[in-house]
């Protein structure tokens, strides 16, 4: 720890600071940092069983959506050390992710990379919200064009850095290690679309038009045939369960409505497989 900034090193020298909330943001005289601690399972075996059950479910979902069913054990490799390694790899390749200052089995220390985008959207007017949404979609497309994947591309895992650029946080997801690149990039896009469709920052009546804009903006910026094919596959699945979407549309709740809207947007790919033109949203 000798190479750490002085005030951060002193903060870490206090053993009490290694305990506490799973994620902390701290402001010190030499910078702003994010502290991520190893997840503690209070219920022991029950929590471990739940984690394994989630991995089995995720494996089935991958098989359903992408036709590739990874081993559940491979999806369990999502501890903070694995996240630290991913961040170090992406940072070394010039990507806008937090710089890792310390990575151990118990704690991950990173530089703070700005305000979470969902907070930026909350405090912005509508033209600014549309602007930052466009920037987020374009940056996800750029990230994918350069051969990378996020695994957690929701708006809450993007930040606005002091440099005015979009940055990325939260790289715990390990599915991209065992899925084809096109599949995990399609999954990234669907996560982003879902988070937009769930956002209370945009008018509910405009959600489908907004979703169409997000879809075709992404496809124009990242016209990779394999990714498009993976997205089309998702669209076909939603078409097969369109009867279920009609039932769910009657149920209130942001999560349910976001799923229904996302399904409607993904089916647009089946209506026109060649034309990516779309009207721009008003500034």
N, C-alpha and C positions, 0 to 999 in steps of 0.2 A: 504493500500500500504506500510505499515511500514516494512513488511517482504521482500520487494523487494530489490535486490542489490542496493547499495547506488546511483551509477551513473545513473542507470535506473530510480530509484525513482525520482531523480532530473530532469531527462529528461521529465518524465511524469508530474511533477509538473508544467511544462510550458504548459499552455492551448493551445498555438499555435501548439504544437506538436500533439495534438489530431485531427488536421486537416491536409489535404494534400492528397497525392496519396493514393489510396486504400490500397496498400501494400508497405511498406518501409522496407529496411534492414538497420540497424544502427550498427555502431561499437563504443563501449564505452570502457573505461578503464577496466571495470569489465566483459566484454563479448560482444558477437555478438547476436543481437536480430532481430526478425521479428515482425513488427507491421502491423496488419491487421485491417482496419477500416470498419465500417458498410457501405454498399453500398448506395450511395446517388442517388436517382432517380431524375434526373434533370427535366424530363418531367412529373413527378407526375403520374397522372392516366394512361397516355399512357404507361409508363414504367411498371406500375403494371399490366396493361392489357397484355403486352407482356410477363411478367413473368408467368401469369396465362395461357396464350396460350402455352407457352413452357411446362408447367406442364401437360396440356391436351395432347399435342403431345407426351410427354414422357410416359404418361399412355398408349397411343395407341401403342407406340413402344414396351413397356414391354409386352402388350398383344400379339402382333405379334411375338415377339422373344421367349417369355417364356410361353405363355398361361396363364399369370396372369396379370390382369389389375388393378393396384392400383388406389385408388381414387386420382384425381389430387391434392386435398387439402393436402393429405399426402406428396406429393412431393414438397410442398412449404415450408416445415420446414427445410430450409437450410440457416439460418442466422448464423452469426459468434458465437453467444452463443451456438447454437446447435453443431457447429464445435468444440468449446471449450470443451463441454461435451464429445464428442466422443474422442477427443485427451486425455483428462484426464482419460477416461476409458481405452483406449489402453495403455497409459503410465503406469497406475497402474497394467496392466497385462503384463508388461515387454516387450512391443513392441517398436520398434525403430521409435518413432514419437517424434515431438517436445514437450518439457516440457512446459506446460502452466503456465505462471507467473501471468497473470492478464486476466480475462474474464469479460466483461461488455456488455450491449447491443450495445455499440458504438465502442468498441475497444477490440482486442485480441492480447495479447503480449506473444510471444513464444521465446524460445532459437533457435538460428540458428543451423541447423543440417547439414551443409555442402554445397558442390557445387552441383547444379542441374545436373542430369546425362546427359542431352542433351548437356550441356557445356563440361562435361568430354569427351563425345564421339567426340565432335567437335575438341578438341585439341589432340586426341589420334591417334596413327597409327592403321592400320586395325587389327592386332592381338589383340591389347588392346581393340578395339571396340567390337570384338567378345567375348573377355573375359568378359567385363562388361555387355554385353547383356546376356550372360549365367548367370552371377551372378544375374541380375535383374529378369530373368525368374525363377531361382531357389528360389529366395527370395519371389517372389509372390506365388509360390507353397507352400513354408513353411508357409507363412502368412495364406494361405487358409487352410492348414492342421491343423493349430492350432485353426481353427474355426472363423476366422475373415474375413472381407471384406473391400475393400478400397472405391470403388465408383468413383475413379479417378486414375486408375492404369496406365495411360500413362507414358511414360519415363520422361516427363517433371515434373511429380509429385514424382519422386524418386531422392534421393540425395546420394552422396558419402560422408559419414561422416569422421571426422578426425581419427576415429578408423578403417577406411578401410571397414566399413560395409555399406550395403544399408539401407537407411532410407526413410521414407514416409512422404509426406506433402500433404496439401490440402484435407480436409475431409468435404467439404461442401455438397457433394451429400447425399441425404437422402433416395434414392430408396431402399437401403438395409434394411431399417427399415420396409418395407412393402412387400418385395419380399422374397421368400424362399432363404435360404442361398446358395443352389446350383445354383440358377438362378443368383444371384448377383455376385457370384464368376465367373460364366461363362461370365457375362458382364464385370467384371474386366479383364479377359483374353482377351476378344475381344477388349477392349480399348487398352490394351498393344500391341496386334498384330497390330491393326490399326496404332498406333504410330510408330511401327517398320517399317511397310510397307510405311509409309509416310516419314521416315527419309532420308535426303540427305546424310547421313554418310555411306551408304552401296551401293555397285554397283547395278544399276537398273536391270542388267541382272541376278543378283543372288538373287533377292528378293523372288521369289517363293521357292527356295531351303532354303533360310534363314527362311521364314515363316514356312515351314515344320519342320525345326529344332526347332523353337520356340514352335510350337504346341506339338510335341512329347516329347521335353524336359519337358514341363509343365506336360503332362499327365503321364510321367514316375515318376515325382516327386510328383504328387498329383493324384493318381489313384482312385479318388472317383467316383463310378458309377453314382451317381446323377448329378455330375458336367459334366461328359462325356455325359450323356444323354441330358443335356441342350445344350452342344456344338454341339452334333449331330443334335438337333432340328434346331439350327442356320444354320448348313450346309445344311439341307434339304430345308430351306427357300431360301438360295442362289441358290440351284439347281433349284428350281421352277422359279426363276427370272434369270436364266442363259442367256436367250435371251436379257434381259436388260443389263447384265454385258458385253455381246459382243458389244452392242451399245456403252456403256460407255467407253469401252476400246479404242475407237477411239478418245475420247475427251482428250486433254492434261490437265495437272493440277495435282498437287501432291495429293490433297484431293480425286479427282475422281479416280486416278490410285491406291491410297491406298485402296479405297473401293473395286475396282475390284480385286486387289491382295488378299485382306483379304477374299473375297468371294471364290476365287479359293482355298486358303489354307483351309478354313473351310470345303469345299467339300471333301477334302482328307479323312475325317472321314467316309464318305459314301463309299469310295472305298475299305477300309479295316477296319473292325470294331474290329479286334483282335490284329493285329501286330503293336506294337508301336516301333519296331526297326527302326533306321534311322542312316544314316552315320553322323559321327561327322564332323563339319566344320573344315577346316585347322586352326591351331593355328597361 
